[in-house]
Amino acid sequence: MKRKMVAMILSVALLMTACGNTAGSGTQNTDATATETVAPADDTQQSDTGSDADTTADASADTAADTAADATDAAAETGIEIPDVSIKVANSHPDSDTIAFEQEMKIIWNMGNTLDAFSDQKMSNHLDTETYWQHVKVTEETIKNIHAGGFETIRIPISWHNHLDEDYTIKTDWMDRVQEIVDYAINDGMHVIINIHHDNEEQLGCFYPDSAHYDRSEHFITRIWEQVAERFADYDEKLIFESMNEPRLTGTNYEWWLDPTSDQCLDAVDCINRLNQTFVNVVRASGGNNATRYLLCPGYCASPDGAMNEHFKLPEDPANHVMVEVHAYTPYAFALEDGSDNTFDSSNPYDTAEISDLMTHLYSAFIKQGIAVVVDEFGARDKNNLQDRVDYATYYIAAGRARCITCGWWDNGNFSGSGEIFPIYNRAQETWEYPEILEGLMKYAE
């Protein structure tokens, strides 16, 4: 059995250095090395959540504490154990505003399959895409409950191509709906990420990262971000712009694989570098708080290799407020692949090695250089393996936060079907479907 007998449990705490809500510990020359041990948790342990910034945040903190307690009770009732993870990381980086800000983001909930949904067919009402892939409209109650659950940041993926008039002009009612949902979160004291999401298909006429389509792609990126930046220019720094979701050569053999020896891939990387720079230039020139707004930029397909290859270039930014964006459903066979690999034991180094290596490499490539990196998509699809998913969620967040990396769970809202089932929050019932996973995610999110 993967679980230890209770009599043999030794609870240990997560040990982290140089992270938290400050810029760092200076510049001593040490590498990110980790010693990791795991044991099942004492059911009485739970994370503190919330903020003391204002009255709204205080209320959210109180509600978050109640939610955490409910999650602990739910785990106890189901017999699910929330593991203890001990990670000692020799960890240092230069003082950095972006890393300090990224630490404030804490942990991210992705509002997937919602404003990013699209239709290949003309719809009678283009606003109906919001419920095309899942069937619940976003409410203010949903956002408040997500915040109360402990998530400090919400990522709102947005696809634009179903909502455009001539010359990529965004329809006013769509922009209004985007702003309405952003306001739900901002008014509750959350950080918010908005982006360009599923607009990367060649036939859509939007953006496609190769030289043959570059002029059109640059125009699309420019037009969308001109309009979004203008609409949100007066919003404070808690609103974050993300240039593009997973930019890649869709429909080719290289869609999910970056081959550094391929001229086609290298051309795509160069185009992505230039599109990221265009994004930064447009936002910075748009006035208001956009002059210093925090921005997220991915490499090829937002993969770790896409960001850590020698050809990826972080955009030049006069504000020095660009963060690297990565997606990492790792280990792939457990987290994302539709197959029989449904086990993950957070006390087994074989299971945790890929996550540990990922975080260490991201730390060495970026954090150690004073550059913030955000893994704003990860998750494990439901394979009828709740305990394993709890282990995975707990370990992943602990491994990231120990290395000053904030991570985000992908929640696509669908609890049934043969596709990728990731959600933990039931939007129709306004309840946590898997409070045990929530508790695991929050345990080391501070």
N, C-alpha and C positions, 0 to 999 in steps of 0.2 A: 504493500500500500504506500501511496505517496505521502500520506500524512503521518506525523510522529505521534506517539502516544502522549496524552496530556501530561503524564507524570514526567516526561522527558523535555517538556517545553522550557526553553530559556528565552525570555523576551529581551529583545535588544532594540535600541533606538537608532534611528537614522542619524548619522554623524556627518555634517557638512561643514566645509570651510569656505570662506570667501564669497558666499552667495547670500541670498535673502534680499531685502529691499534696499540695499545700498550698492554703491558703484563697484565695490570690490575691495581687495586687500593689498593693492599695490602691485609691484612688478617683480617679485622674487621669481627666479628662474626655476620653476618646478614643473614637472609633467603631470598630467591627469592620470594617476594610477589609482586603482580601486581595490579594496578588500571588501568582499561582500559575503554576508551570512544572512540566513533567513530562518525564522521560526514562526509558527502560528501566533496570532495576536491575543492579548488579553482582551476580552470582550468589552471591557470598560474604557479602553483607549479610543480616542477620537481626535480629529483635527479641529483646531479653532478656525473659524472662517469669518469673513466679513471685513469691514473697514470702519474706522472711527472718523472719517472725513467730514461727515455731516449727519443730520438727523435721519435722512433717508438711509444712509449707509449703516447707521447704528441699528435701525429697525431691521435692515437686511441681515446684519450680523446676528441679531437675536433669533431671527427666523432660521438662518443657516445653522445655528447651534441646535435648534429644535429638529431641523431636518437631519442633521448628522446623528442626533440621538435616535431618531426614528430608524435611520439606516442601520445603526448598530443593533437595535432591537430586532429588525427584520433579519439581519444576518444570524443573530442568535437563534431565532425561531426556525430558520431553515437549516441550521447546522453548517452553514457556510462559514469558513474561517478566513479572516482578513490577515494575511501574513505580515509579520514584522520583517523589515528589510534593513540591514545595516550596511552602509556604504561609507567607507572612509576614503576621501579623495584629496590628494595633494593638488590644490587647485588655486591658481592665481591668474590675474589678468590686470591690464592697465585700467585706471579709472575711466569709466565710459558711461556717458549719459544713456546710450542705447541699451546697454546691459542693465543698468539700474531701472530703466523704464520697462524693459522686457520682464524683469523679475516682478514688477508690480502687476503684470498681466496674469500671473499666477497659474491659471489653468483655463483651457478654452473648450467651449461647447460649440460644435458645428451644427448649424441649422440646415442640414442637408436636404436635398430633394424638394426644395421649397421655391425660393426665388431663383434658384439655379435650374429648375425644371424648364423644359422647352418642348415644343411640338414641331414635327416636320410638316404637319398639316396646318392649313390656315384655320384659326379658331374664330368663332363668332365674337368672342370677347377675349382679347389678348391677356387680360388680367387673370383669366382662369388657369394660366400655367402654374400659378401658385399651388394649386391642388391637383395638378395633372399627374404627378408621380406619387404623391401621398395626399390624403383627402381631408386635411384639416388646415384651415386658415390660421395664420399666426395671430395670437391674441396677446394683449398686455399681461394677462395672467400667466401665460406660458413663460414669458421672459422673466417675470418676477420669480416664478418658481425655479427656473434655471439658476438665477442669481442666488436665491435662498439655498439652493442645493450646494453652493460653494464655488460655482464657476464665476470667476472674476471677469472673464472675457467671452464674448459671443462672436463667432465668425459667421457672417451672413453671405454665403456665396450667391452671386447674381449673374444670370445670363441675360444678355441685352438684345440679341438679334431678333427675337419675336416682338420687340417693343420699340422699333425704330421707324422713323419716317425717312424722307430723302436726306442724303448726305449724313447718315448715321445720327440723325436728330432724335433724341430720346423722347418718347411720348410723355406728355406731362403727367398723365394719370399713373403711369408706371413709376416715374421718378417720385411722385407724391407717395405712392405705396411703399417704396423703398425707404423714404424719409420717415414715414410713419413708424415703421418697424425699428429703424435706427433709433428714433426718439423713445420708443418703449424702453430700450436698453440704456441709452444715455441718461434718461430721466431717473432711472433706478440706480445710477452710479456705476454702470458697467463700462468696461472697455469694449469697443466694437471694431471688427475688421470687415470691410467691404471690398469687393474685387470685380474683375472680369472673369467669368467662370467658363461655361461651355460655349465659347464663341470661336473655337479653334479648328473647326472642320473646314477643309479647303472649299467645299461647295457652298458654304454659308456666305462667302464674300466678306468676311470680317478680318480676322488675322490668321496668318499661317506662316510659321517661322522659316521661310527659305527665301533665297534671293529673288526667285521668280515672282513672289508675291509680296516682296518687302514694301514697296511704295504704298500699296493698298493697306497693308498691315499697319504701317506707321500712321497712316491717315486715320484708320479706325481707332487705334490706341489714343491718338491725339484728340479726336473728336469726343470719345467717351469720357476721357479724363478731364477735358476742358469743362464739360457740362457737370460732371459729378463734383469736381473741385469747386466750381462756382456755387453750386447748390449748398455745399457744406463748408464753405470758406470760414464761417464764423464759429464753427464747432471747435471745442478745445482739443487738446492732444489725446484724449481718450478715444477719439475716432481715428482709426488707422486705415490707410489705403494700401491695398495689395495689387500689384501691377497686373498679373495674369495668373490664372490657375493652370498649372501643369502644361506649359507651352511645349509642343512636341510635333513631330511629323506624323500626324494621325493618318491612318490608312497605309502605312509603310511597315517594312520589317523592323524599322528602328523606333516604332511608336513608343515602346516602353524600355528600350535598350539603347544606351548611348555608346556607340563604338568610336573610340578616340582615333582609330585608324581610318575611319570613313570620311571622305571629303563631304559627303552629304550631311553627315552629323556635324562636322566642324562648321559647315556653312550655317546650319541651324543654330548652333551655339553662338556664332557671331551675330546672327540676326536677333536672337534673344537678348544678347548683351546690348545691342543698339536699341531694341524696343524698351528695355528696362531704363536705359538712359533717357529716351524720349519721354517716358512716363514721369521720371523725376523732373525733367526740365519743365514739362507742362504743369505739373502740380506746383512747383516752386514759383513759377511765373504768374500763378493765378490769384495771388493776393491773400489778404486775411491771415488766418492761422496756418494756411497751407505753406507759408514760407518756412516753417519749422516742423510741420507735421511729421510724425513717424511713419515710415514707409516700409513695405515688405517687397522683396524682389526674389524670385526663384531662379534657379538654373534650369537646364533641360529637364522637362517633365517633372520639375520640382523634386527630383530624386536626390539622394545624398551624393551620388556620383556626378549628377548634373551641377551641383554646387561646389564639389571638391576637386573637380578636374582642373588642370592648369589653364584651360582656355576660358573658363568662366571669369568674368570681370564684374566686380561690384560697381554700380554706377557712381560717377563723381557727384558729390552732393555738397553744396556750400554749407548746409546745416549739419552735415555729418550725422544724419538721423535715418540712415537706411539700414534695415535689418535683413538678414538672409532668411529665406523661407524654404522649408524642406517638408516633404511628406514621406513617411516611413512606416508602412505596414509590415513590420518585421518581428519575428521570422515569418517569411511569406507563407510557407506551407501551413502554419498554424493560424496566422492572422487573416489571410485574405484568400488563399487558394480554396477552391471547392473540392475537398477531398477528405481523407480519413484521418489526417493529422489534427487531432482535437485535444491534445494534452499539452499542458504547460505547468511546470512545477517551479515556483520561484526559488526553491532551495536547491535546484539542480543546475549546476554551472553549464551543463550542455544546453539546457533550454534558454538560459539567460545570456549566453555568450554573445549572440548577435546584437542584442540590445545594448549590452555593455560596450561592445566594440564600436557600435554606431555612435553612441554618446561621447565616447572618448575621442573618436576621430573628429567629430564636429567641434568638440571642445578645443582640440589642438589646432584645427584649421581656422577657427573663428574666435571663440571666446578668449582664448589665450592671446589673441592679437587685438582684443578690445572691440570685436565686432559681435553684435548680438545675433543669435540664430534662434528661430522659432520653428518647432516641428508642429505645424498647426493642423496636420491630419495624421492620426493613427487610430487603431482600433482592432478589435478581433470579432469576426463575424460569429454569430450564434450557431454552434454545432451541437447543441444540447449538452453543453459543457460548462456550466456556470462557475464551478469552483476554479476551473482552469482559467476562465476569463477574468475572474477576480484576481487570481495570482498574477496574471499578465498585466492587468491594469495597474495594480499596486506597484509591481516591480518597474514598469515602464516609467511611471511618473517619478518614482524615487530615483531611478538611474538618471533621468533628465535633470531634475532639480538639483541633484548633487553636483552637477556640472554646469549649473546656471542656465539651463535650457528649459523653456516653457513649452508645454505640449498640449495638443488639442484632440479630444475624442470626436470621431466622425459619427454623427447620429442622423441616419437618413429617414427616420420616421416610420419605417415599414417593419412590422413584426411577423409577417407571413409571406409565403411565396417561396420560389426556388432561387431567388436572387441573393444579393448580399444583405444579410440582416444584422445591422449594427446597433439599432437604437437601444437606449436605456431609459428614455423618458417617453411616456405614453401621452401624446398631445391631445388625443381625443378625450381621455379620462382625466387629464391634468394630474397625473401621478407618476412616481418613479416605478417603472416596471421592474427594474433590477437595482434596488437600493443597495444591494451587496456590492455591485460594481461601483456605484457611486461612492460608497464608503472607502473602497480600495483606492479609487482615484484621488480622493481628498486627503487620505491619510498622510501623504508626504508632499502635498501640493504647496504648502507654505514655504 
